[in-house]
Structures are given as C-alpha cells and as structure tokens.
Amino acid sequence: MTHSARVAHGLVWVRLDAPAGDEEDAIPAFTPEEDTRLRKLNCGPYDVETSAPRLVENFLDMSHFGFVHEGWLGARDMTAIDDYRVEATPHGLLATGCKAWQPQSTINSTAPAQVEYTYEVTAPYTAVLTKIPEAESVGIDDYRESIALYICPIDAERSRVWFRLATADFERDDAALRAFQDTIFLQDKPVLESQRPKCLPLDLRAELHTVADKASSLYRRHLRMRGITFGVC
C-alpha cells in the first residue's frame, strides 16, 4: 500500500491508497488562505461524540440558527430561510445566495444584520463558509469572514474538529477571536451529540427535509455517489 502525506494549516493530511491523479490527491481547498487582506487563525481541536458527516451537515444548516444560537446567529422570531442556490461540484457542493438575519454575526457586530453566506463542501469531511454582513453592522469596510471546517474521525461515531478562520479583523487578539468561535461551536456540541442515530442516514426518507435543507440533501446524495461508508448509515 502506498501513502502520501502533506501539511496544511497545521494539520497533517494522509492518503493511504495510491493517488488517482493530482486533482484527486489535492488538499481540500481553502481559497482565502492566499488572501493577504485576511488574517488567519486556527481554532480547536474540539472532540465531539458524533460522526463526521453529522458535523458537516450541521455546518451547512442555517435553519438551526434561531434555536441553537439564539441571540447570536439567530432569533426565534426570525427563523425563515429564503430560497438559495445549490449545485454539485467535483468535490462536493456549492451553496450561494444564502441569507440569515443575525443579532451578532461576528465578534465585531454592533447591530443586527442580514448576512449573506456561501457554503462549499470541499471533501467528504471538510467544508468552508464565507459570511458577509451588512457593512454598517460591523464598522469595518469590506468586512468578510471565511471559516473552514476540518474533521478527523476518531471512529465512526466520534470526531475531532478544527476550524481555520480567515477574517478581516486585525484588531482583536487571538484569544478573543477563539473565544467567539468557542462560544458558537460549544452551543452546537450538545445538540450534535444528542442526535440519533449518530451516523448520517443517506436515505433521504429516513429523516424529514424541507426546502431549507437543499444543501444537506445534496450532501447526502454526494456521499452516496462517492461510495462513502464511514460515519453513514
């Protein structure tokens, strides 16, 4: 068995089988990494008692903002999710035109705002979101923030998670930025760990889906198409 290893963002990526080609062997893309206008920061690791696909699906889900992140990324009286676009890509999916009303979308927020999101699944257990809040709500010109989710499965129902932040905030110290990310993710953690089954069902009939779950539905279909069997059921 051949193998290869590369290092990116402080993580080690290992492929145990022979690469099928350069594109297949590529490290999952995080385009903001090359943007010198954005500051980079690692957050984590966080250990979570759930499967890697459940973590990715939670990352893609905007409908939980008003319930799990009330007062931060959402409010219970503003839970409606407008329609958005989602399309398949060679590595996963791309969701654009996603919008959410958020009381405090980032650590810099000084007022509630409509926030535009883009989501991309770049590998079976990796995803990236980019958020752009209304400018007057953060007080920083051309503010944007990208967050990459990287998951190392410990076993089929336990995972270790890191986030890679790329933010236009160059003022606050690392500890403050990490504290905000800790707050948001630690709100997700008990919900993720309470979901049953811990594996992600690939049969779309197994769990209820709405129009707001288009990205989740496509993610499940993508895993099935790729022949992913670890962490799914």
C-alpha positions as CSV (number, residue, x, y, z in Angstrom):
1,M,0.0,0.0,0.0
2,T,1.4,3.4,-1.0
3,H,0.8,6.5,1.0
4,S,1.4,10.2,0.9
5,A,1.3,13.0,3.5
6,R,1.1,16.8,3.3
7,V,0.9,19.5,5.9
8,A,-1.6,22.4,5.6
9,H,-2.8,24.9,8.2
10,G,-1.0,23.0,10.9
11,L,-2.8,19.7,10.0
12,V,-1.4,16.6,8.5
13,W,-3.3,15.1,5.6
14,V,-2.5,11.4,4.8
15,R,-3.7,9.3,1.9
16,L,-3.2,5.6,2.4
17,D,-4.0,4.4,-1.1
18,A,-2.4,5.3,-4.4
19,P,-3.5,8.7,-5.7
20,A,-5.7,8.6,-8.8
21,G,-4.3,11.8,-10.1
22,D,-3.3,15.3,-9.0
23,E,-6.8,16.6,-8.6
24,E,-8.0,13.6,-6.6
25,D,-4.9,13.9,-4.3
26,A,-5.2,17.6,-3.7
27,I,-5.5,19.1,-0.2
28,P,-9.1,20.3,0.3
29,A,-9.2,23.9,-1.0
30,F,-9.4,26.9,1.3
31,T,-9.1,29.8,-1.2
32,P,-9.0,32.6,1.5
33,E,-5.7,31.2,2.7
34,E,-3.9,33.1,-0.1
35,D,-5.7,36.4,0.5
36,T,-3.3,38.7,2.3
37,R,-6.1,41.0,3.3
38,L,-7.4,38.4,5.7
39,R,-5.9,37.3,8.9
40,K,-5.6,33.5,9.5
41,L,-6.2,31.7,12.8
42,N,-6.7,28.1,13.9
43,C,-9.4,27.2,16.5
44,G,-9.7,23.8,18.3
45,P,-9.4,21.0,18.5
46,Y,-12.9,20.0,19.8
47,D,-13.8,16.4,20.5
48,V,-17.4,15.6,19.6
49,E,-19.4,12.3,20.1
50,T,-20.9,12.1,16.7
51,S,-20.0,11.2,13.2
52,A,-18.0,13.4,10.8
53,P,-21.0,13.6,8.3
54,R,-23.3,14.8,11.0
55,L,-20.8,17.6,11.8
56,V,-20.6,18.7,8.1
57,E,-24.4,18.7,7.8
58,N,-24.7,20.9,11.0
59,F,-22.2,23.3,9.5
60,L,-24.3,23.6,6.3
61,D,-27.6,24.1,8.2
62,M,-28.9,27.7,8.6
63,S,-32.3,26.6,9.9
64,H,-31.0,25.9,13.4
65,F,-29.5,29.4,13.9
66,G,-32.6,30.9,15.7
67,F,-32.9,27.9,18.1
68,V,-29.3,26.8,18.9
69,H,-27.6,30.2,18.6
70,E,-30.4,32.4,19.8
71,G,-29.2,36.0,20.4
72,W,-26.0,35.3,18.4
73,L,-26.6,33.9,14.9
74,G,-30.4,34.0,15.0
75,A,-33.6,34.7,16.8
76,R,-36.7,32.5,17.3
77,D,-39.0,35.1,15.6
78,M,-36.7,35.3,12.5
79,T,-36.2,31.7,11.6
80,A,-37.5,31.7,8.0
81,I,-34.8,30.8,5.4
82,D,-35.1,32.4,2.0
83,D,-34.5,30.1,-1.0
84,Y,-30.9,29.8,-2.1
85,R,-29.0,28.1,-4.9
86,V,-27.1,24.8,-4.5
87,E,-25.1,22.9,-7.1
88,A,-22.9,19.9,-7.3
89,T,-19.2,20.3,-7.7
90,P,-16.5,17.7,-8.4
91,H,-15.6,17.7,-4.7
92,G,-19.0,18.2,-3.1
93,L,-21.3,21.1,-3.4
94,L,-21.6,24.9,-3.6
95,A,-24.5,26.8,-2.0
96,T,-24.8,30.5,-2.8
97,G,-27.3,33.3,-2.1
98,C,-27.9,32.0,1.4
99,K,-29.1,34.7,3.8
100,A,-29.8,34.9,7.5
101,W,-30.8,37.6,9.9
102,Q,-28.4,37.6,12.8
103,P,-28.2,39.6,16.1
104,Q,-24.4,39.2,16.3
105,S,-22.9,37.5,13.2
106,T,-19.3,38.1,14.3
107,I,-17.4,39.4,17.3
108,N,-17.4,42.8,15.6
109,S,-21.1,43.1,15.2
110,T,-22.6,46.3,16.8
111,A,-26.1,45.8,15.4
112,P,-28.3,43.0,14.0
113,A,-27.9,42.5,10.3
114,Q,-28.8,40.5,7.2
115,V,-25.8,38.3,6.5
116,E,-25.0,36.6,3.2
117,Y,-23.4,33.2,3.3
118,T,-21.7,30.9,0.8
119,Y,-21.1,27.3,1.7
120,E,-18.8,24.8,-0.1
121,V,-18.2,21.2,0.7
122,T,-14.6,20.6,-0.5
123,A,-14.1,17.0,0.6
124,P,-16.4,14.4,2.3
125,Y,-15.5,15.7,5.8
126,T,-14.4,19.2,5.0
127,A,-16.4,22.4,4.3
128,V,-16.0,26.2,4.1
129,L,-18.4,29.0,4.7
130,T,-17.9,32.7,3.9
131,K,-20.1,35.3,5.5
132,I,-20.5,38.9,4.5
133,P,-22.7,41.0,6.9
134,E,-24.2,44.4,6.1
135,A,-21.3,46.8,6.3
136,E,-22.8,49.2,8.8
137,S,-23.3,46.3,11.3
138,V,-19.6,45.7,11.8
139,G,-17.9,49.1,11.2
140,I,-15.2,47.6,9.1
141,D,-15.0,48.4,5.3
142,D,-15.3,45.3,3.1
143,Y,-15.6,43.0,6.0
144,R,-15.8,39.3,5.3
145,E,-15.0,36.2,7.2
146,S,-14.3,32.6,6.0
147,I,-14.3,29.6,8.2
148,A,-13.1,26.2,7.1
149,L,-14.2,23.1,9.0
150,Y,-11.8,20.2,9.2
151,I,-12.8,16.9,10.8
152,C,-10.6,13.9,11.8
153,P,-12.9,10.9,12.5
154,I,-11.7,9.1,15.7
155,D,-14.1,6.3,14.9
156,A,-17.4,6.1,13.1
157,E,-19.3,8.0,15.8
158,R,-16.5,10.2,17.4
159,S,-14.8,13.1,15.7
160,R,-12.1,15.7,16.4
161,V,-12.8,19.1,14.8
162,W,-10.7,22.2,13.9
163,F,-11.7,25.5,12.3
164,R,-9.4,27.7,10.2
165,L,-10.5,31.3,10.3
166,A,-9.7,34.0,7.7
167,T,-11.0,37.3,8.9
168,A,-10.7,41.0,8.0
169,D,-10.4,41.7,11.7
170,F,-6.7,42.7,12.5
171,E,-7.5,44.5,15.8
172,R,-8.7,41.9,18.3
173,D,-6.2,39.4,19.8
174,D,-6.2,35.7,19.0
175,A,-7.8,34.8,22.4
176,A,-10.9,37.0,21.7
177,L,-11.4,35.6,18.2
178,R,-11.0,32.0,19.5
179,A,-13.4,32.7,22.4
180,F,-16.2,33.8,20.0
181,Q,-15.7,30.6,17.9
182,D,-15.7,28.5,21.1
183,T,-19.0,30.1,22.2
184,I,-20.7,29.3,18.9
185,F,-19.4,25.8,18.5
186,L,-20.0,24.8,22.1
187,Q,-23.6,25.7,21.6
188,D,-23.7,23.2,18.7
189,K,-21.9,20.4,20.5
190,P,-24.6,19.1,22.9
191,V,-27.2,19.2,20.1
192,L,-24.9,17.3,17.8
193,E,-24.2,14.7,20.5
194,S,-27.9,14.2,21.2
195,Q,-28.8,13.4,17.5
196,R,-29.8,9.8,16.9
197,P,-28.6,7.9,15.0
198,K,-25.1,9.4,15.3
199,C,-24.3,8.2,11.8
200,L,-25.8,10.2,9.0
201,P,-28.6,8.4,7.1
202,L,-28.1,8.6,3.3
203,D,-31.7,7.6,2.6
204,L,-33.5,10.9,2.3
205,R,-36.7,9.3,3.5
206,A,-35.1,8.4,6.9
207,E,-35.3,12.0,8.2
208,L,-37.6,14.9,7.4
209,H,-36.2,17.5,5.0
210,T,-37.6,20.9,4.0
211,V,-36.7,23.4,1.2
212,A,-34.1,25.0,3.6
213,D,-32.3,21.6,3.7
214,K,-31.3,21.6,0.0
215,A,-27.6,21.7,0.8
216,S,-28.0,18.8,3.3
217,S,-29.9,16.7,0.8
218,L,-27.3,17.2,-1.9
219,Y,-24.5,16.5,0.6
220,R,-26.1,13.1,1.4
221,R,-26.5,12.3,-2.3
222,H,-22.9,13.2,-2.8
223,L,-21.7,10.9,-0.1
224,R,-23.7,8.1,-1.6
225,M,-22.4,8.8,-5.1
226,R,-18.8,8.8,-3.8
227,G,-19.3,5.5,-2.1
228,I,-18.6,6.8,1.4
229,T,-19.5,4.2,4.0
230,F,-17.7,5.5,7.1
231,G,-20.0,7.5,9.5
232,V,-23.1,7.0,7.4
233,C,-26.0,4.5,7.6
